[in-house]
């Protein structure tokens, strides 16, 4: 077949999400695939768990067995290929070890880890014994780790009460092997949501206006997916982070009203914002 639609030159950037399914569509693989599509990246998924979920909370979690997860990842890696991947809800130590083994097998390096632990409504999405597995098995393979404040505290063992605490937590997380650590500022206070980036040697910050809204379900998933899409397209970590920050900022600011609880962000808002003159965020050190 000589159809140029199928030529190698037209192969798109490819991004894989290894995460749970959110039946409500606001988080998990649904949010990730929407984000990949909006940013011009071919999205693929390997399901780790199925959740019965809506804006009011998580009503059930049904993890897949390790063989099912492994086979999904190997099916993708052995045929389509992966330019960057992200992990989301991994649920158990067994699944974390399975995912880490697959990443090592294929030698993937553009790995974004969103350490999903607790849902917006408070439901636990990561078993207690899985935290140690994440630090031992997965973080040494991680290019970018993207915890929020509670997740950073849990993984690092540092109670974050100050900027210096946040820096110490980032250092400890990098000590587990993550090349870059982004501690997100959504759970912090102040007029700006400030994300702290640590590259193993230096700290820098990227901020966005804090928005008073209940439509924040899936922000962590969406942010890390946007970051992954940028890496898949060949962007540097700084450039991918800048695009991801702009994407999630637009998604929160241009909210949509769905459900009666913690509603989802607007995944098409960034594309809409590109048509207007929006000043991008800039790093500060």
N, C-alpha and C positions, 0 to 999 in steps of 0.2 A: 504494500500500500504506500503510495507516494503523497498521500494527503498531508499537507504541511501542518494540519491540526495535530498530527501525531509525531511530528519531528522532535528530535532530542532538544533542539534549540527552544522549543516551546514548553519544556518541562517546568512546571511551576515550583516554587518553594513549597516544601512539604513539612507539616507540623503534626505531631502526634500528641494526643492527650491520653494519659493513663489515669483514670479517675472514676468516680461514681456517677451514676445517673441521677438527675434531679427531675422527677416527674412533673414538677411545676415549671420547669424550663428556665429558671432564673440563675441557677448555679450549675456546678458539675460539668459533665461533658456537653450538655446542651449549651451552656454559656460559652464554653471554650470553642465549640465548633462555630457558633455565631460570630465570635470574635475573629477567629481565623478567616472566615469568609469575608467579613467586613474589611480586613486588612490585606486581602488579596493573596491569601495563602491556602494551599490545599490541605484541608483538615482530615485527620484520621483519629480513630478512638479505640482504646482497649478498656473495656468495662471492668471495674474491680468490685462494684456492688451496685445494687438497685435500691433506691430509696423511694418510699411512699411519702411524698413531700409536697407542701404547698406554701403559701405565704404565711400561714399560721404556725408552721412547724414541721418537724420530721415525725412521721407517724409509724415508720417502720424501716429497718435497715436489713437488707438481705445480701450478704457478701457472696461473691462467686468463689469457687474453689481455685486453688493455685494453678491447676492444669488448664482451666478455662482461660485464666489471665495470661499465662505463659503462651498458650497457643495463639491467642489474638496478637500478642506482640511479635511473635516469631513469624506469623503469617504476613504481617506488615513489613517487618524488617527484611525478610528473605525475598520479597518481590518489589514492593513500591519504594522502600527506602525512607529515611527520615533525615531531615536537615536540622531539626530541633524538636525537643519534646518537653512536655511538662508533666509532673505528677500532681495529683490532687488528693482526693480521699483514697487512702490505701488501707485503712481500717485495722489491719492486724500485722503482727511481726512476720507471720508466714508470707503474706502478700508483699510486704516490703522486701523481704529477702528474694522472693520470686522476681520482682521487678528489677532489683539491683543485679541479679544474675543475668537477666536479659540485656540490660544496658551494657554490662561488661562484655557479654558475648558478642554484641554487635560493635562495640567500641565507640558508642555514641558519646560525644563530649558536650554538645549544646543541650545541657540538661537543666531545666528550671524546676525547682522543688517548692511547691506551695504546701507547707505542712498543715494540711487541713485537720483540725482537731475538734472544734466545737462549732455547731451550726448556730445561725443567728438566734434561733429560739432557745438555745442552751443544750441541745442534744449532743452527746458525745459521738464523734465520728472517727475517733482513733482510740484503740484499746490501750490501757496503761502500759502493758509490756511492749507495745509497739514503739514507744518513744526511744528506748535504748536501741532497738533495731534500726531506727531511722538514723540515729547519730553514728552508729557503728558501720552500717552497711550502705546507706544511701548518700549521706552527706559527703563522703570521700569521692563520690562520682559526680558531685553537683557543681555546675558552673555558676548558677545564681540561686540563692535561697531567699524566699520572700515571706518571712513570718510577719504577722501583726504583733502588737505588743504582748498580748497574753501568750501567744505561741513562742515568741522570743524568750520570754521568762521561763516557760516550761522546758524548752530545749536547752537553754543555757544554764539554768539554775540561778540566774541573777534576778533579784527583785528590782524592777526598773522604776525608780522614783525620780530620777534626774537625767539630764543629758549625758552626764558622765557614766551613769548606769547603763544607758542605752549603748554607749560606745563600748563598754566592757562586755555587754552581752554580744555585740557584733564580733568582737575579738574572739570570744570563746566559741561562737558558732563557726567562725572561719577556722579556728583551731581543729574543728572536726573534719575539715577538708574542703568546705565550700570555698570556691575561688572568690566569689562576690557574695556579700550579704546585704540585702535591702530590708531594713526594719521599717515597715509601713507606719504612717502616722495617723491612720484613721481612728484609732482608739485613744489617741492623745487629746489634749485640750488646746484651746487657742483658736484664733480666727483662721489659721492656715493648717492644713493637713501636710505635715512635713515628713517626707521619706528620707531616711538616713542610708547612704550607700557607703559600704566599706569594701575596698578592693584588696585588702590584705596588708595595706601600708598606709593608705590615706582615707580620710572621711570627706564626704561631700553631701549636700542636701538638695532635694528637689521638692518644691512646695506647690500647693494648689489651694484655692479658696475652699474653706470648709462650708458645706452646704447642710442646712438644717432640713432633713428629710428622713422619712421612714423607708424610702425606696432605695435600699442599699443591699438587698439580698444578692449574693453572688459577686460582690465587689472584688474579693480576693481572687476568686477563680478568673474573673474577667481580666483583672490587672495582670496576673501571671500569664494568661493566655496571650494577651497583647504583647507582653515582653517576649514570649516564645516565638510569636509570629515575626517580630523584628529580628530576632537571632536567626530564624529560618531564612529570612531574606538577606542575611549577610551583614546586618547592622552590628555595630559595636554594642557592648553592654550599655554604655552611656546613651547612645542614640536610641537603642531599643527601649531603655527606661524612660527617656523623654517622650517617645511616641506612646508608650503604655500609660504614662501619667496623663497625657492629653486625652487619650481614649477614655480612661475611666472618669476623668473630670467631666468630659462632655456627657458620658453615660449617666452620671449622677445629676448633673445640673439640668439636663433635658429629660426629666423623669417621665415615666408612664404610670398610669393608675390601673393596677391589676391586683385583685385580691384584697383581703381585709386586714393583712398583717404587714410583715416586712416584705414589701413588694420588690420586684427586680429593677435593675438599672436598664437603661435604654441602649441597646447594643447598636442601633443605627444612628445614634446621635452624633458620633464622631464624623461619620461620612457627611452628615448634614452640616456640621460645623466647618468642614473644609471648604464649603462654598462661601463662607463669610470670612472676614478678616479677624482671625483669632491669634492673639499674641501667645506663642508657645512659652512654656515654663523654661527657666534657665537654671543651671546648677550654680550653687554657691558653696564655697569652701571655707 
